[in-house]
């Protein structure tokens, strides 16, 4: 796996995600990976997150470089209609991988027996 890029998360997202993870009944690999991401994140005061960073409820345009497929998905909490086609839950492998990345960042994210190679193209902040 390549070195993981630095990630930035707002204090509000960090607090809400930490509380959500505490309530998870299962400690599966994605939950553990998200906990690890939160542990290494640089926290930014809420409302001061720079443009181009993937935050909760932002729309992320990214490419899976492994397959060449492009996606535009809204990063949501599991209780926010994560099963809607254009939404991805932060508890899904791709959702956990995207959180906190910046436009241009690339990350290799292991899923089962393969690796997702994701690169951020554009981020539209939540409104």
Secondary structure in CASP SS format (residue, H / E / C, confidence):
PFRMAT SS
TARGET T0000
AUTHOR 0000-0000-0000
METHOD secondary structure of the structure
MODEL  1
X C 1.00
X C 1.00
X C 1.00
X C 1.00
X C 1.00
X C 1.00
X C 1.00
X E 1.00
X E 1.00
X E 1.00
X H 1.00
X H 1.00
X H 1.00
X H 1.00
X H 1.00
X H 1.00
X H 1.00
X H 1.00
X H 1.00
X H 1.00
X H 1.00
X H 1.00
X C 1.00
X C 1.00
X C 1.00
X C 1.00
X C 1.00
X C 1.00
X H 1.00
X H 1.00
X H 1.00
X H 1.00
X H 1.00
X H 1.00
X H 1.00
X H 1.00
X H 1.00
X H 1.00
X H 1.00
X H 1.00
X C 1.00
X E 1.00
X E 1.00
X E 1.00
X C 1.00
X C 1.00
X C 1.00
X C 1.00
X C 1.00
X C 1.00
X C 1.00
X C 1.00
X E 1.00
X C 1.00
X C 1.00
X C 1.00
X C 1.00
X C 1.00
X E 1.00
X E 1.00
X E 1.00
X E 1.00
X E 1.00
X E 1.00
X C 1.00
X C 1.00
X C 1.00
X C 1.00
X E 1.00
X E 1.00
X E 1.00
X E 1.00
X E 1.00
X E 1.00
X E 1.00
X E 1.00
X C 1.00
X C 1.00
X C 1.00
X C 1.00
X C 1.00
X C 1.00
X C 1.00
X C 1.00
X C 1.00
X C 1.00
X E 1.00
X E 1.00
X E 1.00
X C 1.00
X C 1.00
X C 1.00
X H 1.00
X H 1.00
X H 1.00
X H 1.00
X H 1.00
X H 1.00
X C 1.00
X C 1.00
X C 1.00
X E 1.00
X C 1.00
X C 1.00
X C 1.00
X E 1.00
X E 1.00
X E 1.00
X E 1.00
X E 1.00
X E 1.00
X C 1.00
X C 1.00
X E 1.00
X E 1.00
X E 1.00
X E 1.00
X E 1.00
X E 1.00
X E 1.00
X E 1.00
X E 1.00
X E 1.00
X E 1.00
X C 1.00
X C 1.00
X C 1.00
END
